[in-house]
């Protein structure tokens, strides 16, 4: 069994050549394009220096220039595994289902999904915690003879004479999976030396645990490192190698390491063409692992991930509990999963679905009769009150930060997350003028918040947010439908920003949003930023255009969008390395 003292004895092995590479990349906080290193203590860039590629993109900034037939490659930043990806990878690599990365610090928001390569630096604290997590995973992977046997059958009853051979067998099976590529010459020997150092004055399982701990702290595990290979037809470009493409596909669609089929396809050259990549993307989307990734995407895009922790005044909202919040979250995810994978739905059909999913307790909260039990079932909506994703109680509760509704916050959410229109946060004197009004300054939210639009300084932004937020005022702070506030009829008139669409109430609002091209383009852009692990910059205009055009050509089909993300120049080409 692995003992803490044994691991402490093995710590000096981190002075090996493997540990040097760990220290160079992990402890220094490598980020951005391959070859660029940044530490927390490094001095700021000289303002006269040219901007790095990672912030400018690799192509023209005018989408019209993208029609010239030129290949515009994508940026290839050094992507560190997120907590979500780390958990899924150690699950598939070692069978560890404890989700150990949950103890790590949360990622910077960056592109909104926590996987923006330009923000995934590594602090000294995170490097230390990665070591602690790796040690825990290694202990669990070697804790019993049965656990060891899962690494390789040779470990079930290994003899003293066969220990080194068995260790090599485990290394040669495990390390290529952890590194997501075949081992280079000498790497297996280096890892075997790591085993020997851990085995000294200890036991076989400690030696193997030492290897696993080293693997999990290696930059080849923690980072998705891409060097690419020269494109035979365009010397100025590189293309991901087969193994690198397999990794791109697996983390885009599954959030984890490639499976055996992908690894085999990589070695056979099947991933060197867009057609080959498409075939595997279609196969992968039929696998349940893709649903987990889609669920994660929406947990970050929508204001639903914290609903189980939402608090409301019990006197004002006696039927709301944290359990109801948790059920709201599940309602949203059930609708999304069903529309995307069962109905082969579009983003518009999700926004205007005339049904939802409820169980007995959630139906009782909504005041819907005829639904009993704990199992979720499809429920048709009263479409005079609700229609589609945005009108679900969880969406409305998640965009309310207190016991009183705030049309500005709701409107800002729609503009930011559904339309990709960034509203700058107020600062200084303006902040004082737009702070939420006292709840007693008006009977309805429109009465209280209309002053913002009357102030010329505030109106610059509020003219876009308020018409959306006011149209959603038929939902209270926990998302229940209402027609009055403080016994005063609610005026839910509003409009869709950037269009001439005027609406009266939430149902008309979501119908207007669903037919707005900016909403469709925004959704595709979010998926591109999540899928490629970066924030699209001005120089990524051709990548954005390729994704939004493909989404439109598919009839805005969500599942097809995920496939089209694997067909762009940005997914298949990398800019040539500088000499």
Order of alpha helices (4+ residues) and beta strands (2+ residues): alpha-alpha-alpha-beta-alpha-alpha-alpha-alpha-alpha-alpha-alpha-beta-beta-beta-alpha-alpha-alpha-alpha-alpha-alpha-beta-alpha-beta-alpha-alpha-alpha-alpha-alpha-beta-beta-beta-beta-alpha-alpha-alpha-alpha-alpha-beta
